């Protein structure tokens, strides 16, 4: 099942494929209890993404909040920004406090950045959505970031994109390093990757109430005129079943200039030297 999950990394697929594969992977691990935290942008175009995760993952694995009602812990804001401490609250909600000696809880943190695409005769155009009869930026928060907006959300994103002293925004807006037609796509991929890195750091700093394994999965929703699709950027696994966390990451890096983008049958594939 790990092989099947890794096959999704960097490759655009149906929304339900991602959630169903994550569900099968978690079922194979056989945790005592399962929780889920979903981080998405406020944009109404992310409705399909949230619904697919609720239906194909949460609806099968989460405990009932009310009779026949299984609910996901949600964070919804401009730019799908991970809010420090969110996973700690979610873990407390879902955790089973008294489990067997070898049992553990599992918390899935799925983070969805997003970008719109239109398939044109000359190729894919990313970053703009025909919304209610008008051309609209999508993701608007990431567009604001790259345009130097003073919106609080854009300023917070700017700080994260400068992590490790690297000017990722400068790279993205440099047409000599990132083709303009791919700028919005790669900005979304970098955002998902960095938000997941922040979430993983939060997990590593906080011992859970009970032994637990955390999966942090950064993704990019691709908003299409038809059914939306999704691209998995990578996967963190943080094992908190011992005295200290053991962390592993598999997937794309966070350098937009290093991404290699191709298209196969109108579906995007992203690779880099860290993942191919």
Secondary structure, DSSP 8 states (H G I E B T S, - for coil): -HHHHHHTBTB-EEHHHHHHHHHHHHHHHT-SEEEEEEEEES-GGGHHHHHHHIIIIIHHHS--SBTTB---EEEEETT----TTHHHHHHHHH--SS--TT--EEEEEEEEEEEEEEEETTEEEESEEEETTEEEETTHHHHHHHTT---HHHHHHHHHHTGGG--HHHHHT-TTTS-GGGHHHHHHHHHHHHHHHHHHHHHHHS--SS-EEEEEEEEEEEE-SSS-EEEE-EEEEEEESSSS-EEEEEE--S-GGG-EEEEETTEEEEEBTTB-
